Amino acid sequence: MTSTLDPCRPAGQLDSPAALSAPPVRPQASTGTGTLLLLASIVVSFLAASSAPTPLYAVYAHEWHFTAITTTIVFGVYAIAVLSALLVLGRISDHIGRKPVLFTALALQAMTMVVFTTAGGLDALLIGRVLQGIATGGALGALGAAMLDVDRRRGTISNATAPGLGTGFGALVSGLAVQYLPAPTHLVYLMLIGVFALQALGVARMPETVTRKPGARASLVPELAVPRHLRGAVLAAAPALLAVWSVAGFYGSLAPSLVRQLSGSTSVAMGGLGLFVLAFVAAMATLAFDRVRPLTVMVTGIGLLSLGVLATYLAVEEGSTVGFFAGTFVAGIGFGAGFQGGIRTVVPLAAPHERAGVLSVLYVVSYLGMGAPAVGAGVLVVHGGGLVGTSRDYTVFVVALAALALLGLLLQRRSTRAARA
């Protein structure tokens, strides 16, 4: 058996039997820069749509009279819907093709924006978040796999960069719209409907990147199976993904209220700025660490994430808005490095027919890290030590999780060196 040359594969690693027997990716997608940009833009728009309500929670809470725990429940419902869709629909595109999944997800996202636009109460907001979670979770595996089908190296980078860009810009644009434009609870969602319509036209013109194969119905049975040759890589990446996305959960649910409390500002745009800084810096860090070994990137990311989270909490204790954003900047570098390292540790090693399922597993881990701690934090805000006390508890949780992840990664690095020796 000889090794296939691949710039994303560690030197000396042989192709797995699964990779050698996998159905081939269609050749016309091998150099599709336009297709890759389209797919990445869909990830950006989906994640932007998911973070767009973040600055609006204060508006909804004022109009519909709900508390911080309700805000985190709305946030958690979305995460649960994403997880459910990933478990059920994560592998379907390997069988029916990427394009049908993307068409369906774009249509469902547009429908969700209509629900948000016409929402008159908490029930409609919850329904919209569930539909949005299903659309996002159903599409993420197909989008990530399609980007890898087009170009394995650039697709891996896009998989790690696009979520941060989408999350950050969604929060920022939504906050600015609320602050400066009329009808903010309508205009943001109407703009996104237009974006989804344009992307659907792009999907109609793009080539299908995989050949259909039987087994679609069986793939709908929820399963978190990881191919044997990828289990070690997934186990190494999972703790890091949990740690970094738990920070994203905090910034997506409670940071807007915390920033406004620290700054004394009532600006909704200021509330969305924390999530934007975290996510945008994370995306830039992903590009900066592109050529560094994945394991080194993860170790660096976890260390910087812990440092940034601690600095942010100290700033909260001191009431420093500048310190809060400085800590957020460092945490953002850690987020981007940790997430990128996790993705690059696993996905370049997956065969074409394994990609959607493996990416779905990684996103399941990520959304568990984002959703569960955020809901717990909402409960603590109402029934525990308030916003500042909850920030302290969340900091302790993240740092402990990061320490466990860092220990696992260091052990992984030592075992890798021993194996090479």
C-alpha positions as CSV (number, residue, x, y, z in Angstrom):
1,M,0.0,0.0,0.0
2,T,1.3,3.4,-0.9
3,S,0.5,6.8,0.6
4,T,-1.5,9.3,-1.4
5,L,0.1,12.7,-1.4
6,D,-2.0,15.2,0.6
7,P,-0.9,18.6,2.0
8,C,-3.2,18.3,4.9
9,R,-2.1,14.8,5.9
10,P,0.8,14.2,8.3
11,A,3.9,12.9,6.6
12,G,4.2,9.2,6.5
13,Q,0.5,8.4,7.2
14,L,-1.1,5.8,4.9
15,D,-4.5,6.0,3.5
16,S,-7.1,4.1,5.5
17,P,-8.9,1.1,3.9
18,A,-12.1,3.1,4.2
19,A,-10.5,6.0,2.2
20,L,-9.3,3.6,-0.5
21,S,-12.7,2.0,-0.9
22,A,-14.8,5.2,-0.7
23,P,-16.8,6.3,-3.7
24,P,-14.9,9.0,-5.6
25,V,-15.7,12.7,-5.3
26,R,-16.8,14.1,-8.6
27,P,-13.8,15.5,-10.4
28,Q,-15.4,18.8,-11.6
29,A,-15.5,20.1,-8.0
30,S,-11.7,19.7,-7.5
31,T,-10.8,23.3,-8.3
32,G,-14.1,25.1,-7.7
33,T,-13.1,28.3,-5.9
34,G,-16.5,29.9,-6.7
35,T,-18.3,26.8,-5.2
36,L,-16.1,26.9,-2.1
37,L,-16.9,30.6,-1.6
38,L,-20.6,30.0,-2.0
39,L,-20.6,27.1,0.5
40,A,-18.5,29.2,3.0
41,S,-21.0,32.1,2.6
42,I,-23.9,29.8,3.5
43,V,-22.1,28.8,6.7
44,V,-21.5,32.5,7.4
45,S,-25.2,33.4,6.8
46,F,-26.6,30.5,8.8
47,L,-24.4,31.3,11.8
48,A,-25.1,35.0,11.3
49,A,-28.8,34.2,11.4
50,S,-28.3,32.2,14.6
51,S,-26.6,35.1,16.4
52,A,-28.8,37.8,15.0
53,P,-31.3,37.5,17.8
54,T,-28.6,37.9,20.4
55,P,-28.7,41.8,20.6
56,L,-32.5,41.6,20.2
57,Y,-33.0,39.6,23.4
58,A,-33.0,42.8,25.5
59,V,-35.7,44.2,23.2
60,Y,-37.8,41.0,23.4
61,A,-37.3,40.8,27.2
62,H,-38.6,44.4,27.6
63,E,-41.6,43.9,25.3
64,W,-42.5,40.4,26.5
65,H,-41.4,40.7,30.1
66,F,-39.1,37.7,30.5
67,T,-35.9,37.2,32.6
68,A,-32.3,36.1,32.0
69,I,-33.3,32.4,32.5
70,T,-35.8,32.7,29.7
71,T,-33.1,34.2,27.5
72,T,-30.8,31.3,28.1
73,I,-33.6,28.8,27.5
74,V,-34.3,30.4,24.1
75,F,-30.6,30.1,23.4
76,G,-30.5,26.5,24.7
77,V,-33.6,25.4,22.7
78,Y,-31.7,26.4,19.5
79,A,-28.6,24.4,20.6
80,I,-30.8,21.3,21.3
81,A,-32.5,21.6,17.9
82,V,-29.1,21.8,16.2
83,L,-27.9,18.8,18.1
84,S,-31.0,16.8,17.2
85,A,-30.7,17.7,13.5
86,L,-27.0,16.8,13.5
87,L,-27.8,13.4,15.0
88,V,-30.7,12.6,12.6
89,L,-29.6,14.4,9.4
90,G,-25.9,14.7,9.7
91,R,-25.1,11.8,7.3
92,I,-28.0,12.2,4.8
93,S,-26.0,14.2,2.3
94,D,-23.6,11.4,1.9
95,H,-26.5,9.4,0.3
96,I,-28.8,11.8,-1.4
97,G,-26.2,14.5,-2.4
98,R,-25.2,17.8,-0.9
99,K,-27.5,20.0,-3.0
100,P,-30.9,18.6,-1.9
101,V,-29.9,19.1,1.7
102,L,-28.8,22.6,1.1
103,F,-31.9,23.6,-0.8
104,T,-34.1,22.3,2.0
105,A,-32.0,24.0,4.7
106,L,-32.1,27.4,2.9
107,A,-35.9,27.1,2.4
108,L,-36.4,26.3,6.1
109,Q,-34.1,29.2,7.1
110,A,-36.2,31.6,5.0
111,M,-39.3,30.3,6.7
112,T,-37.7,30.8,10.1
113,M,-37.0,34.4,9.2
114,V,-40.7,34.9,8.4
115,V,-41.6,33.5,11.9
116,F,-39.2,35.9,13.6
117,T,-40.4,38.8,11.5
118,T,-44.1,38.2,12.5
119,A,-43.3,37.0,16.1
120,G,-45.6,38.6,18.7
121,G,-44.5,36.7,21.8
122,L,-42.2,34.2,23.4
123,D,-44.0,31.1,21.8
124,A,-43.2,32.3,18.3
125,L,-39.6,33.1,19.3
126,L,-39.1,29.5,20.6
127,I,-40.7,28.0,17.5
128,G,-38.4,30.1,15.3
129,R,-35.4,29.0,17.2
130,V,-36.3,25.3,16.9
131,L,-36.8,25.7,13.1
132,Q,-33.6,27.6,12.8
133,G,-31.7,24.9,14.8
134,I,-33.1,22.2,12.5
135,A,-32.1,24.1,9.4
136,T,-28.6,24.8,10.7
137,G,-27.9,21.4,12.1
138,G,-29.2,19.7,9.0
139,A,-27.0,21.8,6.8
140,L,-23.7,22.0,8.7
141,G,-22.5,18.5,8.0
142,A,-23.4,18.8,4.3
143,L,-21.8,22.2,4.0
144,G,-18.6,21.1,5.7
145,A,-18.3,17.9,3.7
146,A,-19.0,19.8,0.4
147,M,-16.2,22.2,1.1
148,L,-13.8,19.3,1.7
149,D,-15.1,17.7,-1.5
150,V,-14.1,20.8,-3.4
151,D,-10.7,21.3,-1.9
152,R,-9.5,19.3,1.2
153,R,-7.0,21.9,2.4
154,R,-8.9,25.1,1.7
155,G,-12.1,23.3,2.8
156,T,-10.6,22.5,6.2
157,I,-9.6,26.2,6.7
158,S,-13.1,27.3,5.6
159,N,-14.7,24.9,8.0
160,A,-12.8,26.5,10.9
161,T,-13.1,30.1,9.8
162,A,-16.6,30.6,8.5
163,P,-18.5,29.8,11.7
164,G,-16.6,32.5,13.6
165,L,-17.2,35.1,10.9
166,G,-20.9,34.3,10.7
167,T,-21.4,34.4,14.4
168,G,-19.5,37.6,14.9
169,F,-21.0,39.6,12.0
170,G,-24.5,38.4,12.8
171,A,-24.3,39.8,16.3
172,L,-22.7,43.1,15.1
173,V,-25.0,43.8,12.2
174,S,-28.1,42.9,14.2
175,G,-27.0,45.2,17.0
176,L,-26.3,48.1,14.7
177,A,-29.6,47.6,13.0
178,V,-31.4,47.7,16.3
179,Q,-29.6,50.8,17.3
180,Y,-29.8,52.9,14.1
181,L,-32.4,51.5,11.7
182,P,-36.1,51.4,11.8
183,A,-38.1,48.3,12.6
184,P,-35.1,46.4,13.9
185,T,-37.1,43.2,14.8
186,H,-38.1,43.0,11.2
187,L,-35.4,44.5,9.0
188,V,-32.6,42.1,10.0
189,Y,-34.6,39.1,9.2
190,L,-35.9,40.5,5.9
191,M,-32.3,41.1,4.8
192,L,-31.4,37.5,5.6
193,I,-34.3,36.2,3.5
194,G,-32.8,38.0,0.6
195,V,-29.4,36.5,1.3
196,F,-30.8,33.0,1.5
197,A,-32.7,33.5,-1.8
198,L,-29.5,34.5,-3.6
199,Q,-27.6,31.6,-2.1
200,A,-30.3,29.2,-3.3
201,L,-29.8,30.4,-6.8
202,G,-26.1,29.8,-6.4
203,V,-26.7,26.2,-5.1
204,A,-28.9,25.6,-8.2
205,R,-25.9,26.4,-10.4
206,M,-23.1,24.7,-8.5
207,P,-22.1,21.1,-9.4
208,E,-23.0,18.2,-7.1
209,T,-19.9,17.1,-5.3
210,V,-20.7,13.5,-4.5
211,T,-22.4,10.6,-6.3
212,R,-25.6,9.4,-4.7
213,K,-25.6,6.0,-3.0
214,P,-28.2,3.8,-1.2
215,G,-28.7,3.8,2.5
216,A,-30.4,7.2,3.0
217,R,-33.2,5.9,5.2
218,A,-30.8,4.0,7.4
219,S,-28.6,7.1,7.8
220,L,-31.5,8.9,9.6
221,V,-31.2,6.6,12.6
222,P,-29.4,8.7,15.2
223,E,-25.9,7.6,15.6
224,L,-22.6,9.1,16.8
225,A,-20.4,6.5,15.2
226,V,-16.8,7.5,14.4
227,P,-14.8,5.4,12.0
228,R,-12.2,3.3,13.8
229,H,-9.2,5.0,12.2
230,L,-10.5,8.4,13.4
231,R,-11.4,7.7,17.0
232,G,-8.1,8.7,18.5
233,A,-8.2,12.0,16.7
234,V,-11.8,12.7,17.8
235,L,-11.0,11.9,21.4
236,A,-8.0,14.3,21.3
237,A,-10.1,17.1,19.7
238,A,-13.4,16.7,21.7
239,P,-12.3,18.3,25.1
240,A,-10.8,21.3,23.3
241,L,-14.0,21.8,21.3
242,L,-16.1,21.6,24.5
243,A,-13.9,24.2,26.2
244,V,-13.9,26.7,23.4
245,W,-17.6,26.5,22.5
246,S,-18.6,26.8,26.2
247,V,-17.1,30.3,26.0
248,A,-19.1,31.0,22.9
249,G,-22.2,29.9,24.8
250,F,-21.5,32.5,27.5
251,Y,-20.9,35.3,25.0
252,G,-24.1,34.4,23.1
253,S,-26.4,34.3,26.0
254,L,-25.2,36.5,28.9
255,A,-22.4,38.7,27.6
256,P,-24.7,41.3,26.1
257,S,-26.2,42.0,29.5
258,L,-22.8,41.9,31.2
259,V,-21.3,44.4,28.7
260,R,-24.2,46.9,29.2
261,Q,-23.9,46.6,32.9
262,L,-20.1,47.2,32.8
263,S,-20.2,50.1,30.4
264,G,-23.4,51.7,31.8
265,S,-24.6,51.9,28.2
266,T,-28.1,51.1,27.1
267,S,-26.9,50.6,23.5
268,V,-28.0,47.3,21.9
269,A,-25.0,47.5,19.6
270,M,-22.7,47.6,22.6
271,G,-24.4,44.4,23.8
272,G,-23.5,42.5,20.6
273,L,-20.0,43.8,20.5
274,G,-18.6,41.2,22.9
275,L,-19.7,38.3,20.8
276,F,-18.4,40.0,17.6
277,V,-15.0,40.6,19.1
278,L,-14.7,37.0,20.3
279,A,-15.9,35.5,17.0
280,F,-14.1,37.8,14.6
281,V,-10.8,37.5,16.4
282,A,-11.3,33.7,16.4
283,A,-11.8,33.7,12.7
284,M,-8.6,35.7,12.1
285,A,-6.7,33.5,14.5
286,T,-7.8,30.5,12.4
287,L,-6.1,32.0,9.4
288,A,-3.0,33.0,11.4
289,F,-2.4,29.4,12.7
290,D,-3.1,27.8,9.3
291,R,0.5,26.4,8.9
292,V,1.0,25.3,12.5
293,R,0.7,21.7,13.4
294,P,-2.9,20.9,14.6
295,L,-1.9,19.5,18.0
296,T,0.3,22.6,18.7
297,V,-2.5,24.9,17.7
298,M,-4.9,23.2,20.1
299,V,-2.5,23.4,23.0
300,T,-1.8,27.0,22.3
301,G,-5.5,27.8,21.9
302,I,-6.5,26.2,25.2
303,G,-3.8,28.1,27.0
304,L,-4.8,31.4,25.5
305,L,-8.5,30.7,26.1
306,S,-7.9,30.1,29.8
307,L,-5.8,33.3,30.1
308,G,-8.4,35.3,28.2
309,V,-11.4,34.0,30.3
310,L,-9.5,34.8,33.6
311,A,-8.6,38.3,32.4
312,T,-12.2,38.9,31.4
313,Y,-13.5,37.8,34.8
314,L,-10.9,40.1,36.6
315,A,-12.1,43.0,34.5
316,V,-15.7,42.2,35.5
317,E,-14.7,42.3,39.2
318,E,-12.9,45.6,38.6
319,G,-15.7,47.0,36.5
320,S,-13.4,47.7,33.6
321,T,-15.0,47.7,30.1
322,V,-11.6,48.0,28.4
323,G,-10.2,45.1,30.4
324,F,-13.3,43.0,29.5
325,F,-12.7,43.5,25.8
326,A,-9.0,43.0,26.1
327,G,-9.7,39.6,27.8
328,T,-12.2,38.9,25.1
329,F,-9.6,39.5,22.4
330,V,-7.2,37.0,24.0
331,A,-10.0,34.5,24.5
332,G,-10.9,34.9,20.9
333,I,-7.5,33.9,19.8
334,G,-7.7,30.9,22.0
335,F,-11.2,30.1,20.6
336,G,-10.0,30.3,17.0
337,A,-6.8,28.3,17.6
338,G,-8.6,25.6,19.7
339,F,-11.4,25.2,17.2
340,Q,-9.2,25.2,14.2
341,G,-6.8,22.7,15.8
342,G,-9.7,20.4,16.6
343,I,-11.1,20.5,13.0
344,R,-7.7,20.0,11.4
345,T,-6.9,17.1,13.7
346,V,-9.8,15.1,12.4
347,V,-11.4,16.1,9.1
348,P,-8.5,15.8,6.7
349,L,-8.2,12.2,7.6
350,A,-11.8,11.3,6.8
351,A,-12.7,9.6,3.5
352,P,-15.3,11.4,1.2
353,H,-18.2,9.2,2.3
354,E,-17.3,9.7,6.0
355,R,-17.0,13.5,6.0
356,A,-20.5,14.6,6.7
357,G,-20.9,12.2,9.5
358,V,-17.6,13.0,11.2
359,L,-18.2,16.8,10.9
360,S,-21.6,16.2,12.5
361,V,-20.0,14.5,15.4
362,L,-17.6,17.4,15.9
363,Y,-20.5,19.9,15.7
364,V,-22.5,17.8,18.2
365,V,-19.6,18.1,20.7
366,S,-19.3,21.8,20.0
367,Y,-23.0,22.6,20.5
368,L,-23.1,20.5,23.6
369,G,-20.3,22.7,24.9
370,M,-22.2,25.8,23.9
371,G,-25.7,25.0,24.9
372,A,-25.7,23.1,28.2
373,P,-23.4,25.5,30.2
374,A,-25.3,28.6,28.9
375,V,-28.6,27.2,30.2
376,G,-27.0,26.4,33.5
377,A,-25.7,30.0,33.7
378,G,-29.2,31.4,33.1
379,V,-30.5,29.5,36.1
380,L,-27.6,30.8,38.2
381,V,-28.3,34.4,37.2
382,V,-31.8,34.2,38.5
383,H,-31.4,31.8,41.4
384,G,-27.7,32.2,42.3
385,G,-25.3,35.0,42.6
386,G,-26.6,37.3,39.8
387,L,-24.7,38.3,36.7
388,V,-21.3,38.9,38.2
389,G,-21.4,35.8,40.5
390,T,-22.5,33.7,37.5
391,S,-19.5,35.1,35.5
392,R,-17.2,33.9,38.3
393,D,-18.8,30.4,38.3
394,Y,-18.6,30.2,34.5
395,T,-15.0,31.2,34.6
396,V,-14.1,28.4,37.0
397,F,-16.0,25.9,34.9
398,V,-14.3,27.0,31.6
399,V,-10.8,27.0,33.2
400,A,-11.3,23.6,34.7
401,L,-12.6,22.2,31.4
402,A,-9.7,23.8,29.6
403,A,-7.2,22.3,32.1
404,L,-8.6,18.8,31.4
405,A,-8.4,19.4,27.7
406,L,-4.9,20.7,28.0
407,L,-3.8,17.7,30.0
408,G,-5.3,15.3,27.5
409,L,-3.6,17.1,24.6
410,L,-0.2,17.0,26.3
411,L,-0.6,13.3,26.9
412,Q,-1.6,12.9,23.3
413,R,1.5,14.8,22.2
414,R,3.8,12.7,24.4
415,S,2.3,9.4,23.1
416,T,2.7,10.7,19.5
417,R,6.4,11.5,20.1
418,A,6.8,8.1,21.7
419,A,5.2,6.4,18.8
420,R,7.5,8.2,16.3
421,A,10.5,7.3,18.4
